[in-house]
Amino acid sequence: MGMFDRIRTLFPAPTGSWGAEFVAAQRRELSLDPASPLAILQRMSGSSYQPWTPPSVSQALSVPAIQRAVSLIAGTTGTLSMQAFRNGALMDDPPRVATRPDPRETTGAFYGGTASDMAKYGEFVWWVANRDGDDIPTSLVRVPLRELKVEENKDDGLLARDKWGT
């Protein structure tokens, strides 16, 4: 008797008319016609059909290990000191945008929040809030991804329109 046979003995099949309908419905739902496009695609790619949806960010963060990992990444990144290089050499006087990117929050909070967005969503967005006379950025603002809306640009299909706030 194999391991799966032992497990089947622990969970007997439902009995009665409702149980038979339930088992038949499960079989119908899980069976796949070998000639269907999905079955052909599965054989070609070697992947299997997943009857579940991936979790949302809030669902993933409800797992304590994932929440702790994101906090560890954000906290560690926030404590790192930033250095600026020009032509491969360390700059003696780094630009202000590297040492204090957002004047409204600390450098650690800015870089830690950026790392947190990267860990949670796989992306982050910085908005150039101010530039100097040479058109070089002097301050950045980290855009909350939940407030950012990306809309289709009907004039140019390659460039989307980003909207944040007003």
HELIX and SHEET records of a PDB file:
HELIX    1   1 MET A    3  LEU A   10  1                                   8    
HELIX    2   2 GLY A   16  LEU A   30  1                                  15    
HELIX    3   3 PRO A   37  SER A   45  1                                   9    
HELIX    4   4 VAL A   57  LEU A   61  1                                   5    
HELIX    5   5 PRO A   64  THR A   79  1                                  16    
HELIX    6   6 ARG A   96  THR A   99  1                                   4    
HELIX    7   7 THR A  107  TYR A  121  1                                  15    
HELIX    8   8 LEU A  145  GLU A  147  5                                   3    
SHEET    1   A 2 PHE A  85  ARG A  86  0                                        
SHEET    2   A 2 ALA A  89  LEU A  90 -1                                        
SHEET    1   B 2 TRP A 126  ARG A 131  0                                        
SHEET    2   B 2 PRO A 137  ARG A 142 -1                                        
SHEET    1   C 2 LEU A 148  GLU A 151  0                                        
SHEET    2   C 2 ARG A 161  TRP A 164 -1                                        
END                                                                             
